[in-house]
Amino acid sequence: MLLIVVIAGILSALSPFLGLIFIFAAGGKYQELKSGSFLVMFLAVMILFRISGILDNLTMIDLIIGVGITGWFFFKILFRTSDYQRALLGISGLNFAYAILRQNLFKTHFIRQIDIAIAQYQEILIGNGETNNGQITLEILDQAKNIYVNYFPGLWCFTIIIAAYLGALLFSRKTSAKWEHKRTRMPFFLVYLLITALIFYVFVQTRQAGVNVLLMLAPLFLIQGISILFHYWGNFFTKSRFLLYLLIVAVMLNPYLLLLIILMGMFDIWFNFRKI
């Protein structure tokens, strides 16, 4: 178990997305029997990385909550209820609450870190004599900074939910607690959150909050949309792995196809396409 925790810590330091998938896929079996021990060991690894200077304070907190506690909370709900969907909803709420709290407490610190990185990059460009192209790059980076800072809660939730979803699929294949993925249907109360987010989006003063809620809901509707695809064509994809991988690549590269699947999952809450 120690080796799994250390690998999870290294992957998390590189990418919380990869670290969370690994914890679900490789560490899930330890979460059932020794969930507390696994979490404590992960916390110890994160603290060790902080003392070694590998992580700063904010990144350490991100990984502890977004990877360690998220994984522990997911499996706590799953092994208690045997409900993957409820576990996903649980960690969605947890991470949205954390992202909002982080936004309010550390936004200034976060902006300062990004500005320092951009300033260092600007010095490199000036030193290399790249003034024209460098200016365009800096403008793009500044726009990206504003998007990331303002919409961090939604982007954070989107990343964590998708990672948990992929990890849960991998874990389900290796355990007796199978996930009937094609039967997944999100609860109707998400519609009220969707309506609230759309109302927020209409008004300039609350548009940022509306977009963040929409970004949080998007992966949940995406999961439901994918479940509809597997309801109708699951057997076909099982027999043809090549077409399954082709579909995955197409979704990743085509934002319009991704949006179509999200909308299909969203409207399924009202119309229940599986009965058509």
Buried (B, 14 or more C-beta within 10 A) or exposed (E): EEEBBBBBBBBBBEBBBBBBBBBBBBBBBBBBEEBEBBBBBBBEBBEEBBEEEBBEEBBBBBBBBBBBBBBBBBBBBBBEEEBBBBBBBBBBEBBBEBBBEBBEEBEEEBBEBBEEEBEEBBEEBEEEEEEEEBEEBBEEBEEEBEEBEBBBBBBBBBBBBBBBBBBBBBBBEEEEBEBEBBEBBBEEEBBEBBEBBEEBBEEEEBEBBBBBBBBBBBBBBBBBBBBBBBBEBBEEBEEEEEEBEEBEEEBEEEEEEBEEBBEBBBBBBEEEBEEE
